C-alpha cells in the first residue's frame, strides 16, 4: 500500500488563500487589516531568514507588517519598553519576539511581557492555560501544533476515539499537541499517550497508534515496523543530515530528514507527511491565522 500524502505545501496555499480573502473582506467592511510586528535582536542568520519569511507571508496575505530590528546590545529594559509600546498600539494585533535572544536578556521575562491578547505564538502562560482548558477559551493555539491538527483535519483523518501517540514532550510541540488532541472538537476527541526519552517501551506504544505524531528531532527514530498498517503518521522532525548543491540555485543547501524513515513508512501507513514540505510550511501559516483571529477578537467578530 502507498500512503496518502498529506502535503503542508498544498494545505498552506489553501489556508493563505482563505486568509487573503478574509483580510480583504474585513478591510472593506471595517477599514482595518491585521498588524504583525516581529522584533529581531541581533543578526543571527537563521533568525534573519525566519523573520524575512514571516514578513513576506504577512505581506502576501495583506497584513500590515513591521520588522523591528534591534541592535544585539539593546538592554532588557529597552526591549521591555519596546514591547510595551506595541502592546498599546491598536494597529498591532500580533507581537513576535524572534528567539534566541542574547545572553544578557531574560527570554522568559520578555515573552511574559507580551500582552496575552497579542501573543500570536501562543507561548505566554495565559495562552498555555487557555489551551489546557480548551474549547472557546483557546485564543492562540501554538503554531506548529495548530498546523499539525489542521493537516489531520484537512487530510480527512478520523481522530474521534483514535489512539494518538505523541513522541516528544517539548513545550512547543509534544505537550501542546497532546493536549489539543485530547480536547472535545474536530480533529481531536482522541485517547492520547505521550512518550519520551524515559519511556520503557517506545516501540510497543508506537505500534498501537492510529495517529502517530513524532517530534523528537532524531532522524529515523521511528522504524517502519513500529507503524500500525493504515495509521496516519505526522513527522514533525526536521534534521539536517548533510549538504547538497541545489539544482535550482546552484548553492549549497541542507539535506533534511524527518524522524521517520519516509520511504519505508509510506508503504505501511495510511497517510503520511513528507519532510521537507510537510509540517514545516504550516507553522508560519498558522501564525498568519492567529494574527487574523487577533483582529477578529478585537472587532468582536470572534468570541
Ligand atoms: P525538543 O528537543 O525540545 O524535544 C524533543 C523531545 O523528544 C523531548 O521531549 C525528548 O524527550 C523526545 N525524544 C528525544 N529523543 C528521543 C528518543 N530517542 N526516544 C523518545 N523520545 C525522544 O524538540 P522540539 O522543539 O519539540 O522539536 C522536535 C523536532 O521537531 C525537531 O526536529 C525540530 O526541528 C522539529 N520542529 C519542526 C517544526 C516545524 O516543522 N515547523 C517546529 C518545531 C520543531
Boltz pocket constraint, residues with backbone or C-beta under 6 A from the ligand:
constraints:
  - pocket:
      binder: B
      contacts: [[A, 144], [A, 167], [A, 168], [A, 169], [A, 170], [A, 171], [A, 172], [A, 173], [A, 174], [A, 195], [A, 196], [A, 197], [A, 198], [A, 202], [A, 214], [A, 215], [A, 216], [A, 217], [A, 218], [A, 221], [A, 236], [A, 237], [A, 238], [A, 239], [A, 279], [A, 280], [A, 281], [A, 282], [A, 283]]
      max_distance: 6.0
